[in-house]
């Protein structure tokens, strides 16, 4: 097998293995409500599904509020509001009561987690696409060389039938 072909296949395999680590998890929090505040509203920076979450101590152990998922587009607003002891979720002009939020909740936030491709991942994808293009071109060249080689071999092996210049073939007689 040609050394260049083996090297190309090896690089393609390595690139596909590297592709598994080319993403990162991105967390976005918006509409934070904490302490004595009674209202919050903040612009959503990235489209996605946001969950209302709470904690009673630090901000690292968040708990999901049941049935609070909202799909929000970039530029929309999410937040919270406390009205007469009732906690409301806000999504632009919509107000929804939040059920089952413990009274010990000191911090509320809308939370979104998504996987995004890193720059390295985008470069690996570009290299992979270029490799596929090169392999497709190489495959066409190999097929053309194989066909030409086969024709040359047939011409060498059977020159009398391959280069038949005798016009006495009557299989395609045309009437004059």
C-alpha positions as CSV (number, residue, x, y, z in Angstrom):
1,X,0.0,0.0,0.0
2,X,1.4,3.5,-0.8
3,X,2.9,5.3,2.1
4,X,0.9,8.5,1.4
5,X,-2.4,6.7,1.3
6,X,-1.6,5.0,4.7
7,X,-0.6,8.3,6.2
8,X,-3.8,9.9,4.9
9,X,-6.0,7.2,6.4
10,X,-4.1,7.4,9.7
11,X,-4.6,11.2,9.9
12,X,-8.3,10.8,9.2
13,X,-8.7,8.2,12.0
14,X,-6.8,10.5,14.4
15,X,-9.0,13.4,13.5
16,X,-12.1,11.4,14.1
17,X,-10.8,10.3,17.5
18,X,-10.0,13.9,18.5
19,X,-13.5,15.0,17.5
20,X,-14.9,13.4,20.6
21,X,-13.3,16.1,22.8
22,X,-14.1,19.1,20.8
23,X,-17.1,20.4,22.7
24,X,-17.6,22.2,26.0
25,X,-20.6,22.6,28.3
26,X,-21.8,26.2,28.6
27,X,-24.0,27.2,31.5
28,X,-26.1,30.4,31.4
29,X,-28.0,31.8,34.4
30,X,-30.4,34.7,34.1
31,X,-33.0,36.5,36.1
32,X,-31.4,36.0,39.5
33,X,-33.6,36.8,42.6
34,X,-32.0,36.7,46.0
35,X,-32.2,38.2,49.4
36,X,-34.9,40.9,50.0
37,X,-35.5,41.6,46.3
38,X,-39.0,41.1,45.2
39,X,-38.6,41.2,41.4
40,X,-36.0,40.4,38.8
41,X,-36.0,40.4,35.0
42,X,-33.0,39.9,32.7
43,X,-32.5,39.5,28.9
44,X,-31.8,36.0,27.7
45,X,-28.3,35.8,26.0
46,X,-28.8,32.5,24.2
47,X,-31.8,30.6,22.8
48,X,-32.6,27.5,24.7
49,X,-34.6,25.8,27.4
50,X,-34.3,27.4,30.8
51,X,-35.3,25.8,34.1
52,X,-36.1,27.7,37.3
53,X,-33.8,26.6,40.1
54,X,-33.4,27.4,43.8
55,X,-30.9,26.9,46.6
56,X,-31.0,27.6,50.3
57,X,-27.3,28.1,50.9
58,X,-24.6,28.6,48.3
59,X,-25.1,28.9,44.5
60,X,-23.4,25.6,43.7
61,X,-26.2,23.2,44.9
62,X,-29.1,24.2,42.8
63,X,-32.4,22.3,42.8
64,X,-34.9,22.3,39.9
65,X,-38.4,23.7,40.4
66,X,-40.8,21.2,39.0
67,X,-42.7,22.1,35.8
68,X,-40.8,25.4,35.3
69,X,-39.1,24.7,31.9
70,X,-39.5,27.6,29.4
71,X,-38.1,27.8,25.9
72,X,-36.7,31.3,25.5
73,X,-35.2,33.0,22.4
74,X,-32.2,35.4,22.6
75,X,-33.5,38.9,23.6
76,X,-36.5,37.7,25.5
77,X,-36.7,38.2,29.3
78,X,-36.8,35.8,32.2
79,X,-37.2,36.6,35.9
80,X,-39.1,36.1,39.1
81,X,-41.6,38.2,41.1
82,X,-42.9,37.9,44.6
83,X,-46.5,39.1,45.0
84,X,-48.3,38.7,48.4
85,X,-46.2,35.8,49.3
86,X,-46.7,34.1,46.0
87,X,-43.7,33.3,43.8
88,X,-44.2,33.9,40.1
89,X,-42.0,33.0,37.1
90,X,-41.8,35.7,34.5
91,X,-41.2,35.2,30.8
92,X,-41.6,38.5,29.0
93,X,-45.2,39.5,29.8
94,X,-46.3,36.0,31.0
95,X,-46.5,35.4,34.8
96,X,-46.8,31.8,36.0
97,X,-47.1,30.7,39.6
98,X,-44.3,28.4,40.8
99,X,-45.5,25.5,42.9
100,X,-43.5,23.5,45.4
101,X,-40.7,26.0,46.1
102,X,-39.5,25.5,49.7
103,X,-39.8,28.5,52.0
104,X,-36.0,28.1,52.8
105,X,-35.1,29.0,49.2
106,X,-32.8,32.1,49.4
107,X,-31.7,32.2,45.7
108,X,-33.6,31.7,42.5
109,X,-32.3,31.7,39.0
110,X,-33.1,30.6,35.4
111,X,-30.6,28.0,34.3
112,X,-29.6,26.8,30.9
113,X,-27.0,24.2,30.0
114,X,-25.9,23.4,26.5
115,X,-23.1,21.8,24.6
116,X,-21.2,24.1,22.1
117,X,-18.4,23.2,19.7
118,X,-15.0,24.7,20.5
119,X,-12.7,26.4,18.0
120,X,-10.6,23.3,17.9
121,X,-13.6,21.3,17.1
122,X,-14.6,23.6,14.2
123,X,-11.0,23.3,12.8
124,X,-11.1,19.5,13.1
125,X,-14.4,19.5,11.2
126,X,-12.9,21.6,8.5
127,X,-9.9,19.3,8.2
128,X,-12.1,16.3,8.1
129,X,-14.2,17.8,5.3
130,X,-11.0,18.6,3.4
131,X,-9.8,15.0,4.0
132,X,-13.0,13.6,2.6
133,X,-12.7,15.8,-0.4
134,X,-9.1,14.7,-1.0
135,X,-10.1,11.0,-0.5
136,X,-12.9,11.4,-3.0
137,X,-10.6,12.9,-5.6
138,X,-8.1,10.1,-4.9
139,X,-10.8,7.5,-5.4
140,X,-11.7,9.0,-8.8
141,X,-8.0,9.0,-9.9
142,X,-7.6,5.4,-8.7
143,X,-10.7,4.3,-10.7
144,X,-9.5,6.2,-13.9
145,X,-6.0,4.7,-13.6
146,X,-7.5,1.2,-13.0
147,X,-9.8,1.5,-16.1
148,X,-7.0,2.8,-18.3
149,X,-4.6,0.1,-17.0
150,X,-7.2,-2.6,-17.7
151,X,-7.8,-1.3,-21.2
152,X,-4.0,-1.3,-21.8
153,X,-3.7,-4.8,-20.5
154,X,-6.5,-6.0,-22.7
155,X,-5.0,-4.3,-25.7
156,X,-1.6,-5.9,-25.0
157,X,-3.1,-9.3,-24.3
158,X,-5.5,-9.4,-27.3
159,X,-4.3,-6.8,-29.9
160,X,-6.0,-8.5,-32.8
161,X,-9.5,-8.2,-31.3
162,X,-8.9,-5.0,-29.4
163,X,-7.7,-2.9,-32.4
164,X,-10.0,-4.5,-35.0
165,X,-9.9,-2.1,-38.0
166,X,-11.6,-4.5,-40.4
167,X,-14.6,-2.8,-41.9
168,X,-16.1,-6.2,-43.0
169,X,-18.3,-6.4,-39.8
170,X,-21.8,-6.8,-41.1
171,X,-23.6,-6.6,-37.8
172,X,-24.3,-2.9,-38.3
173,X,-25.1,-2.9,-42.0
174,X,-26.8,0.3,-43.2
175,X,-28.9,0.3,-46.3
176,X,-28.0,2.8,-49.0
